[in-house]
Each structure stands twice: as C-alpha cells, then as structure tokens.
Amino acid sequence: MTTTTKSRARQTQGGIALLISIFILLLISVVAIALIVSSGTESALAGNYRSSTGVYYAAMSGLEEVRSRLWPKDPNAFSITDPGFLPSATPLPACSPVYVINHLDSETVTPWIAGSTYADNEFGPEFLTTGCSMPSSPPTARSIWRRSPLRNLSFPGPLYKWVRINGVTERSLNLDAYPYDGTINNGLVYYDGVRLNDQTNGSQVLELTALAVLPNGSQKLLQYLVASTTLNLVFPAAMTLDGYSDAYSGPNHNFFQISGNQDSGDSACGGPSMPYPVPAVGVPDNPDINYVINGNPGPGSTGIPGGQLGNYTGTGSTPSVVRVNLPPNLQTVQSLNQLVQTIVQNADTVIGGPADQTSIPSAMSSSNPMTVVIQGNPAIPSQGNLTLSGGFTGYGLLLVTGTFLYTPDLNWNGIILVIGQGNVGTTSGGGGGSVNGAILIAQIRDSSGNLLAGPNPGRATFNDATTSTVGRGYYYNCSWIQAAQPAAGYKVLSFHEIAQ
C-alpha cells in the first residue's frame, strides 16, 4: 500500500508540473506576441512619422524656393530665369495665379485642370466668393530642380509638385485690413511694414501655396503669406548730422536751401513713419544746433551768422535746425555699422574706390533706382571715397564709407548715406543741383578705419565752401526716400497647414 500511495503522489505532482509548464509557455507566447505587435506598431508609427516629416519638408522646400526666387537679387530670381513670368511693376491680380512646376520626367503636373493627378483643389474654395475662376492656362515656371545643372543630379530633389503664387484680397483672406472700415471687399492687400492694408501702401501681399506628394501617397499642402520688405529707413530731417560736436560750414551766399517741407512734386507718403513737414537739419544733441547756425556766415562776412539761414525751412522756427530723435538703427556706432553691412549685402553693386561718376552703373534711372555702395578695405578709408562732378544725376540709395565730394550741380533723387568717415564736402563747379530725398552723415570709424570705441558716433562733417550763386540744396522728398529703399527679401507674414 505504501508503494502504491507514493506512486499516485508522484503522478499527481507530475500533472501539476505539466500544467504549470504549459501556463508558463502560454504566458511567454502572449508576451512574445505582444512584443511583436508592439514592434510592428512602433515601426508603423515611425514610418508614418517619416512620411509625414518628409512630405512636410518637401512642401516647405517649395515655399522657400519660391520665396527666395521672388527676390530680384537671388541668382535664380524669376526676373532672371523666367522674364515675364511675374509682372515687373503692376500688382499680381488675385484671379490670375501663376505656378512653379516641379514634375518628374515621367509625369505631367497641371494643377489648374480639375480632376488631374495633382489638381489645385484649394484655389476654388478660397476665391469662390470673389468671382474668380481658375484660368485655363496660367503662366508657369520650372523649379530650379528641373533646370541644369541641378536636373542632372542622381536624386530628384524635393518632391513637391507645384507652388501657386497669387495676390490676395480682404475677401479671400476673410479679414478687414487697415483702415478697419468694417467691410470686407475684393481689393488687393498690401503690407506697409507694420500692418496689412487695402490702401496700396507698401508692397503687395502674395500668397504661396505648395503641394507635396511622396511615392507612398503622403500629401501635404502648406501656405505662406509673404511681402517684400525694405530696410525701413526713416529720416527725421532733410539733412541729418548724426554725430556729436559736428563741424558744419554753409556756403557764403543766399542761394543755398535745405527744406523739410513737402514739395509740390512729391506725392503724399504712405505708412506710419513718413510725416510732413520735418526739420531742415536734424541733430541728436542740442549744442550741435548752434554749430550749424554759426556755421553759416552772412554774405561777405566771416563769423557772422546769417546769409541763407532764412532758407532752412521745415518744422519749428526758421532756421529749422532741430534736435531730433533718431530711430534705433541710426543711433549708435554698432547699429550704424550693422546697417552698413545690411546695405552691402543687398546692394546692386559694391565699388572699391576712390571712385567717381564713371563708376556708377549706367543702368540707374528714375524707373530703376539702384543701391550703390562705395567701400573698399576698411583699414584704407580712401578706398571708400567718392567724387561726383559734371552735373551727374543719380537715382536710388548711395552709401559712401569714405569722404564724399561733389560739385554744386549734382542731382540725386533718393537717399545719400555717408557712414564711415562721415565727411561731406564740395568742389568748385556749376550750380543748380539738388538732392531730393534725404542725406545722413555719421562718423563711425577713425582715420585708420577702426570702429569708434564708444556707443555714440563721432563728428559729422559738412563743408560747402563753394561760392556758386545758382539756387541749389537739399529737399526732403518722401516719395524718393521710399523708392530708394533697397529690398531685403520677402518676409513671411503668416504660415499654416491646409487640411485635405
């Protein structure tokens, strides 16, 4: 009996062990299956994330390419690669979109055709209420990835399919732009550097819409609102001596004028920072007011203030020589130096001097104002010198980093900046010239070309010792100031992803 009992006990224990083993195997199997499923889910999530990220940046690359090519100074600017693709002067209508196409060699991309593979299904909903319809054959340009030498690369480049460029209206944006009159209309929208408006102030707001599609079918539709920006140079006076203990010497006759009043030929200025009138001469420090006034001798006299001081007109009493508040980018050595660098980067041409009128680009005209910089090695200030004579007429922004000399028959329409040595003078010659716009003189470097150590600019020097008795001078002209502002690219005003 004892033997039988022990045998049955062993059998019972063996059965329990088997059940435990089976349970453990089942548990391990469940855990393994869960791990496999989890791994697959994570792989799927990672794949979806890669696709989502890839298609997002593909669409973003299209927006950024087009934003860059809108800037005329870009090597691949539309004005260079595709003349006539965009209007050169007139605004781009809201109902006349244009497209940048980035198709592979094996496909056709015609977003303006409803039902096509990569149709633009966003244009209709945006402009349905404006009465627009999609043009049957809008202008197109090729992506830089479809141009040589990039098209010969071993990879296709960003996989966006198209970017649409069009003007926008209050109604297409569904917003009331300045002057906030409570109505939403079909007028084009502009940007004046501060706010959107429907008064044609500033640059036109453009809408960029990009569609990207990956081989796995992932799609993304992104959109920018962009507007051309300028350096936003605001001048507090017709002539600004941006320094301390300035040296000023006016001519010894009564035919020289500086005016901060609105000229009859100057249209009303737009934007929030271009009022009329302004002072004739603006200085940042009160003692410099007397330096300017005492630097104007009476006719035939020496050291007796008078002469043409009655011709210094603008705000305040006559002579209109006023202490002014300078904007931040014109206040310090550091900010002025940064302004110089920015202008150099956006200039049409940078000329190493000493230079004269023959160095100025012949393409400059009233319809094509240009940004010209005279700058050489800062350690050799004379390489920034410029002399203009012979009745030269210029248009745009002129930056002189050395000494600027001119004959009294000079005509310049726009902005003159003498920032560096801060020295302006005249040489003998005819008269009758005028600067229509604004001039600013500031010393930020010493005679060896080193930046001044302190925060404040040094002595601004203006010396007009000529005796020409023909009327001439400096006249604040807001329209020319605006026309001369160099473009600094297209600013992104808004960005959003469009649900599909």
For each residue, the residues with C-beta under 8 A, 3 or more apart:
1: 4 5
2: 5 6
3: 6 7
4: 1 7 8
5: 1 2 8 9
6: 2 3 9 10
7: 3 4 10 11
8: 4 5 11 12
9: 5 6 12 13
10: 6 7 13 14
11: 7 8 14 15
12: 8 9 15 16
13: 9 10 16 17
14: 10 11 17 18
15: 11 12 18 19
16: 12 13 19 20
17: 13 14 20 21
18: 14 15 21 22
19: 15 16 22 23
20: 16 17 23 24
21: 17 18 24 25
22: 18 19 25 26
23: 19 20 26 27
24: 20 21 27 28
25: 21 22 28 29
26: 22 23 29 30
27: 23 24 30 31
28: 24 25 31 32
29: 25 26 32 33
30: 26 27 33 34
31: 27 28 34 35
32: 28 29 35 36
33: 29 30 36 37
34: 30 31 37 38
35: 31 32 38 39
36: 32 33 39 40
37: 33 34 40 41
38: 34 35 41 42
39: 35 36 42 43
40: 36 37 43 44
41: 37 38 44 45
42: 38 39 45 46
43: 39 40 46 47
44: 40 41 47 48
45: 41 42 48 49
46: 42 43 49 50
47: 43 44 50 51
48: 44 45 51 52
49: 45 46 52 53
50: 46 47 53 54
51: 47 48 54 55 214 216 218
52: 48 49 55 56 218 220
53: 49 50 56 57
54: 50 51 57 58 159 214 218
55: 51 52 58 59 159 212 213 214 218 219 220
56: 52 53 59 60 212 220 222 497
57: 53 54 60 61 158
58: 54 55 61 62 158 159 160 212 214 220
59: 55 56 62 63 160 210 211 212 220 221 222
60: 56 57 63 64 210 222
61: 57 58 64 65 158 160
62: 58 59 65 66 100 102 143 158 160 162 163 210 211 212
63: 59 60 66 67 163 208 210 222 223 224
64: 60 61 67 68
65: 61 62 68 69 100 143 144 158 163
66: 62 63 69 70 100 163 165 208 210
67: 63 64 70 71 208 224 226 489 490 492
68: 64 65 71 74 76 489
69: 65 66 74 76 77 78 81 100 144
70: 66 67 74 77 78 86 165 206 226 228 490
71: 67 68 74 77 228 487 489 490
72: 77 79 487
73: 77 346 348 487
74: 68 69 70 71 77 80
75: 80
76: 68 69 80 81 144 147
77: 69 70 71 72 73 74 80 81
78: 69 70 81 82 85 86 141
79: 72 82 83 86 88
80: 74 75 76 77 83
81: 69 76 77 78 141 144 147
82: 78 79 85 141 142
83: 79 80
84: 139
85: 78 82 98 139 140 141
86: 70 78 79 92 98 165
87: 90 91 92
88: 79
89:
90: 87
91: 87 167 188 204
92: 86 87 96 98 165 166 167 204 206
93: 96 166 167 188
94: 127 130 132 166 167 168 169 172 186 188
95: 127 130 131 132 133 135
96: 92 93 135 138 166 167
97: 112 120 123 134 135 138 164 165 166
98: 85 86 92 138 139 140 141 164 165 166
99: 111 112 120 138 139 140 141 162 163 164 165
100: 62 65 66 69 140 141 142 143 162 163 165
101: 109 140 141 142 143 146 161 162
102: 62 109 142 143 145 146 157 158 159 160 161 162 163
103: 107 108 109 146 161
104: 107 156
105:
106:
107: 103 104 117
108: 103 116 117
109: 101 102 103 116 117 118 161 162
110: 113 116 118 119
111: 99 116 118 119 120 161 162 164 211
112: 97 99 120 134 135 136 137 138
113: 110 116 119
114: 119 134
115: 119
116: 108 109 110 111 113 119
117: 107 108 109
118: 109 110 111 161 162 211 213
119: 110 111 113 114 115 116
120: 97 99 111 112 123 134 162 164 209 211
121: 124 125 500
122: 125 126 164 209 221 223 498
123: 97 120 126 127 132 134 164 166 209
124: 121 127 128 134
125: 121 122 128
126: 122 123 172
127: 94 95 123 124 130 131 132 172
128: 124 125 132
129: 171 172
130: 94 95 127 169 171 172 186
131: 95 127 186
132: 94 95 123 127 128
133: 95
134: 97 112 114 120 123 124 138
135: 95 96 97 112 138
136: 112
137: 112
138: 96 97 98 99 112 134 135
139: 84 85 98 99
140: 85 98 99 100 101
141: 78 81 82 85 98 99 100 101
142: 82 100 101 102 146 147
143: 62 65 100 101 102 146 147 157 160
144: 65 69 76 81 147 150
145: 102 150 151 156 157 158
146: 101 102 103 142 143 150 151
147: 76 81 142 143 144 150 151
148: 151 152
149: 152 153
150: 144 145 146 147 153 157
151: 145 146 147 148
152: 148 149
153: 149 150 156 157
154:
155:
156: 104 145 153 159
157: 102 143 145 150 153
158: 57 58 61 62 65 102 145 212
159: 54 55 58 102 156 212 213 214 215
160: 58 59 61 62 102 143 163 210 211 212
161: 101 102 103 109 111 118 211 212 213
162: 62 99 100 101 102 109 111 118 120 210 211
163: 62 63 65 66 99 100 102 160 208 209 210 211
164: 97 98 99 111 120 122 123 207 208 209 210
165: 66 70 86 92 97 98 99 100 206 207 208
166: 92 93 94 96 97 98 123 206 207 209
167: 91 92 93 94 96 188 189 204 205 206 207
168: 94 172 173 188 189 205 206 207 225
169: 94 130 172 173 185 186 187 188 189
170: 173 174 175 176 177 183 184 185 186 187 189 198
171: 129 130 174 184 185 186
172: 94 126 127 129 130 168 169 207
173: 168 169 170 177 189 225
174: 170 171 184
175: 170 184 196
176: 170 180 181 182 183 184
177: 170 173 180 189 195 196 197 198
178: 195 196 197 198 199
179: 197 199
180: 176 177
181: 176
182: 176
183: 170 176
184: 170 171 174 175 176
185: 169 170 171 198
186: 94 130 131 169 170 171
187: 169 170 198
188: 91 93 94 167 168 169 198 200 204 205
189: 167 168 169 170 173 177 196 197 198 204 205
190: 196 197 198 199 200 201 202 203 204 205 227
191: 195 196 197 202 203 204 205 227 491 493
192: 195 197 201 202 270 271 272
193: 202 229 230 232 271 272
194: 271 272
195: 177 178 191 192
196: 175 177 178 189 190 191 205 493
197: 177 178 179 189 190 191 192 200 201 202
198: 170 177 178 185 187 188 189 190
199: 178 179 190 270
200: 188 190 197 270
201: 190 192 197 270 271
202: 190 191 192 193 197 227 270 271
203: 190 191 227 228 229 230
204: 91 92 167 188 189 190 191 227 228
205: 167 168 188 189 190 191 196 225 226 227 493
206: 70 92 165 166 167 168 225 226 227 490
207: 164 165 166 167 168 172 223 224 225
208: 63 66 67 163 164 165 223 224 225 226
209: 120 122 123 163 164 166 221 222 223 498
210: 59 60 62 63 66 160 162 163 164 221 222 223
211: 59 62 111 118 120 160 161 162 163 219 220 221
212: 55 56 58 59 62 158 159 160 161 219 220 222
213: 55 118 159 161 217 218 219
214: 51 54 55 58 159 217 218 219
215: 159
216: 51
217: 213 214
218: 51 52 54 55 213 214
219: 55 211 212 213 214 500
220: 52 55 56 58 59 211 212 497
221: 59 122 209 210 211 497 498 500
222: 56 59 60 63 209 210 212 495 496 497 498
223: 63 122 207 208 209 210 495 496 497 498
224: 63 67 207 208 492 493 494 495
225: 168 173 205 206 207 208 492 493 494 495
226: 67 70 205 206 208 490 491 492 493
227: 190 191 202 203 204 205 206 490 491 493
228: 70 71 203 204 487 489 490 491
229: 193 203 232 487 488 489 490 491
230: 193 203 233 485 486 487 488
231: 329 339 342 343 346 485 486 488
232: 193 229 273 485
233: 230 329 415 481 485
234: 273 274 327
235: 238 240 278 282 415 438 440 476 481
236: 240 278 279 282 324 325 326 327
237: 240 260 278 279 280 281 282 314 322 324 438 476
238: 235 258 259 260 278 279 280 281 314 438 439 474 475 476
239: 258 280 281 282 438 439 440 441 462 474
240: 235 236 237 281 282 283 324 326 330 438 439 440 441
241: 246 248 281 282 283 288 292 441 460 462
242: 284 326 330 336 422 440 441 442 457 460
243: 246 284 288 422 441 442 443 456 457 458 459 460
244: 284 285 288 456 457 458 459
245: 287 288 291 459
246: 241 243 283 288 291 292 459 460 461 462
247: 291 295 459 460 461 462 463
248: 241 291 292 295 296 461 462 463
249: 295 462 463 464 465
250: 256 295 296 297 307 308 464
251: 255 256 307 308 426 464 465 466 467 468
252: 297 299 300 301 307 465 467
253: 256 299 307 308 467 468 469
254: 299 307 308 310 311
255: 251 308 431 468 469 470 471 472
256: 250 251 253 308 311 464 472 473
257: 308 311 312 313 471 472 473 474 475
258: 238 239 280 281 311 312 313 314 320 473 474 475
259: 238 263 280 311 312 313 314 473 474 475 476
260: 237 238 276 277 278 279 280 313 314 315 320 476
261: 276 277 313 314 476
262: 266 276 277 476 478
263: 259 266 436 475 476 477
264:
265:
266: 262 263 269 477 478 479 480
267: 478 479
268: 478
269: 266 274 275 276 478 479 481 482
270: 192 199 200 201 202 274 482
271: 192 193 194 201 202 274 482
272: 192 193 194
273: 232 234
274: 234 269 270 271 478 481 482
275: 269 278
276: 260 261 262 269 476 478
277: 260 261 262 314 315 476
278: 235 236 237 238 260 275 282 314 315 476
279: 236 237 238 260 282 314 315 316 320 321 322 324
280: 237 238 239 258 259 260 312 313 314 319 320 321 474
281: 237 238 239 240 241 258 292 312 319 320 321 322
282: 235 236 237 239 240 241 278 279 322 323 324
283: 240 241 246 286 288 289 291 292 321 322 323 324
284: 242 243 244 288 323 324 325 326 331
285: 244 288 323
286: 283 289 323
287: 245 290 291
288: 241 243 244 245 246 283 284 285 291 292 323
289: 283 286 292 293 321 322 323
290: 287 293 294
291: 245 246 247 248 283 287 288 294 295
292: 241 246 248 281 283 288 289 295 296 319 321
293: 289 290 296 305 309 319 321
294: 290 291 303 305
295: 247 248 249 250 291 292
296: 248 250 292 293 305 306 307 308 309 319
297: 250 252 301 302 303 304 305 306 307
298: 301 304 305 306 307
299: 252 253 254 306 307
300: 252
301: 252 297 298 304 306
302: 297
303: 294 297
304: 297 298 301
305: 293 294 296 297 298 309
306: 296 297 298 299 301 309
307: 250 251 252 253 254 296 297 298 299
308: 250 251 253 254 255 256 257 296 311 312
309: 293 296 305 306 312 318 319
310: 254 318 319
311: 254 256 257 258 259 308 473
312: 257 258 259 280 281 308 309 318 319 320 321
313: 257 258 259 260 261 280 318 320
314: 237 238 258 259 260 261 277 278 279 280 320 322 476
315: 260 277 278 279 320 322
316: 279 320 321 322
317: 320
318: 309 310 312 313
319: 280 281 292 293 296 309 310 312
320: 258 260 279 280 281 312 313 314 315 316 317
321: 279 280 281 283 289 292 293 312 316
322: 237 279 281 282 283 289 314 315 316
323: 282 283 284 285 286 288 289
324: 236 237 240 279 282 283 284
325: 236 284
326: 236 240 242 284 330 331
327: 234 236 330 331
328: 331 335
329: 231 233 335 336 338 339
330: 240 242 326 327 335 336 339 440 442
331: 284 326 327 328 335 336
332: 335 336 455 456 457
333: 336 337 444 451 452 454 455 456 457
334: 337 338 455
335: 328 329 330 331 332 338 339
336: 242 329 330 331 332 333 339 340 419 442 444 457
337: 333 334 340 341 444 451
338: 329 334 335 341 342
339: 231 329 330 335 336 342 343 419
340: 336 337 343 344 375 399 401 419 420 444
341: 337 338 344 345
342: 231 338 339 345 346 488
343: 231 339 340 346 347 371 373 397 399 417 486
344: 340 341 347 350 373 375 399
345: 341 342
346: 73 231 342 343 371 486 487 488
347: 343 344 350 371 372 373 399 486
348: 73 361 370 371 372 396 486
349: 361 370 371 372 373
350: 344 347 373 375
351: 355 359 372 373 374 375
352: 355 374 375 376 377 383
353: 359 374 375 376 382 383 384 385 386 402
354: 382 383 385 386 387 402
355: 351 352 359 360 374 385 386 387
356: 359 386 387 388 389
357: 360 387 388 389 390 392
358:
359: 351 353 355 356 374 386
360: 355 357 364 372 388 392 394
361: 348 349 364 370 372
362:
363: 368 370
364: 360 361 368 369 370 372 394 395 396
365: 368 369 395
366: 369 395 413
367:
368: 363 364 365 395
369: 364 365 366 395 396 397 413 414 483 484
370: 348 349 361 363 364 395 396 397
371: 343 346 347 348 349 396 397 399 484 486
372: 347 348 349 351 360 361 364 394 396 397 398 399
373: 343 344 347 349 350 351 399 401
374: 351 352 353 355 359 384 385 386 398 399 400 401 402
375: 340 344 350 351 352 353 378 383 384 399 401 420
376: 352 353 380 382 383 384 401 402
377: 352 380 383 449
378: 375 381 384 401 420 445 449
379: 448 449
380: 376 377 383 449
381: 378 384 385 401 402 403 420 421 445 447 448 449
382: 353 354 376 385 402 403
383: 352 353 354 375 376 377 380 402
384: 353 374 375 376 378 381 400 401 402 403 420 421
385: 353 354 355 374 381 382 400 402 403 404 405
386: 353 354 355 356 359 374 398 400 402 403 404 405
387: 354 355 356 357 404 405 406 427
388: 356 357 360 392 394 405 406 407 410
389: 356 357 392 406 407 410 427 429
390: 357 407 409 429
391: 407 409 410 411 430 433
392: 357 360 388 389 406 410 411
393: 410 411 412 413
394: 360 364 372 388 398 411 412 413 414
395: 364 365 366 368 369 370 412 413 414 483 484
396: 348 364 369 370 371 372 413 414 415 483 484
397: 343 369 370 371 372 414 415 416 417 484 485 486
398: 372 374 386 394 412 414 415 416 417
399: 340 343 344 347 371 372 373 374 375 417 419
400: 374 384 385 386 403 404 416 417 418 419 420
401: 340 373 374 375 376 378 381 384 419 420 421 445
402: 353 354 374 376 381 382 383 384 385 386 420 421 423
403: 381 382 384 385 386 400 421 423 424 425
404: 385 386 387 400 416 418 423 424 425
405: 385 386 387 388 424 425 426 427
406: 387 388 389 392 410 426 427 433
407: 388 389 390 391 410 426 427 428 429 430 433 466
408: 426 429 430 431 432 433 464 466 468 470 472
409: 390 391 429 430 431 432 433 472
410: 388 389 391 392 393 406 407 433 435
411: 391 392 393 394 433 434 435 436
412: 393 394 395 398 416 435 436 437
413: 366 369 393 394 395 396 435 436 437 477 480 483 484
414: 369 394 395 396 397 398 436 437 480 481 483 484
415: 233 235 396 397 398 437 438 439 440 480 481 484 485
416: 397 398 400 404 412 435 437 438 439 440
417: 343 397 398 399 400 439 440 442
418: 400 404 421 422 423 424 439 440 441 442
419: 336 339 340 399 400 401 422 440 441 442 444
420: 340 375 378 381 384 400 401 402 443 444 445
421: 381 384 401 402 403 418 443 445 447
422: 242 243 418 419 441 442 443 444 457 458 459 460 461
423: 402 403 404 418 441 443 461
424: 403 404 405 418 439 441 461 462 463
425: 403 404 405 461 462 463 464 465
426: 251 405 406 407 408 463 464 465 466
427: 387 389 405 406 407 466
428: 407 466
429: 389 390 407 408 409 466 468
430: 391 407 408 409 433 468 470
431: 255 408 409 466 468 469 470 471 472
432: 408 409 470 471 472
433: 391 406 407 408 409 410 411 430 472
434: 411 472 473 474 475
435: 410 411 412 413 416 439 473 474 475
436: 263 411 412 413 414 475 477 480
437: 412 413 414 415 416 475 476 477 480 481 484
438: 235 237 238 239 240 415 416 474 476 477 481
439: 238 239 240 415 416 417 418 424 435 474
440: 235 239 240 242 330 415 416 417 418 419
441: 239 240 241 242 243 418 419 422 423 424 460 461 462
442: 242 243 330 336 417 418 419 422 457 460
443: 243 420 421 422 423 452 457 458 459 460 461
444: 333 336 337 340 419 420 422 451 452 457 458
445: 378 381 401 420 421 449 450 451 452
446: 449 450 452 458
447: 381 421
448: 379 381
449: 377 378 379 380 381 445 446
450: 445 446
451: 333 337 444 445
452: 333 443 444 445 446 456 457 458
453:
454: 333
455: 332 333 334
456: 243 244 332 333 452
457: 242 243 244 332 333 336 422 442 443 444 452 460
458: 243 244 422 443 444 446 452
459: 243 244 245 246 247 422 443
460: 241 242 243 246 247 422 441 442 443 457
461: 246 247 248 422 423 424 425 441 443
462: 239 241 246 247 248 249 424 425 441
463: 247 248 249 424 425 426
464: 249 250 251 256 408 425 426
465: 249 251 252 425 426
466: 251 407 408 426 427 428 429 431
467: 251 252 253
468: 251 253 255 408 429 430 431 472
469: 253 255 431
470: 255 408 430 431 432
471: 255 257 431 432
472: 255 256 257 408 409 431 432 433 434 468
473: 256 257 258 259 311 434 435
474: 238 239 257 258 259 280 434 435 438 439
475: 238 257 258 259 263 434 435 436 437
476: 235 237 238 259 260 261 262 263 276 277 278 314 437 438 481
477: 263 266 413 436 437 438 480 481
478: 262 266 267 268 269 274 276 481 482
479: 266 267 269 482 483
480: 266 413 414 415 436 437 477 483 484
481: 233 235 269 274 414 415 437 438 476 477 478 484 485
482: 269 270 271 274 478 479 485
483: 369 395 396 413 414 479 480
484: 369 371 395 396 397 413 414 415 437 480 481
485: 230 231 232 233 397 415 481 482
486: 230 231 343 346 347 348 371 397
487: 71 72 73 228 229 230 346
488: 229 230 231 342 346
489: 67 68 71 228 229
490: 67 70 71 206 226 227 228 229
491: 191 226 227 228 229
492: 67 224 225 226 495
493: 191 196 205 224 225 226 227
494: 224 225
495: 222 223 224 225 492
496: 222 223
497: 56 220 221 222 223
498: 122 209 221 222 223
499:
500: 121 219 221
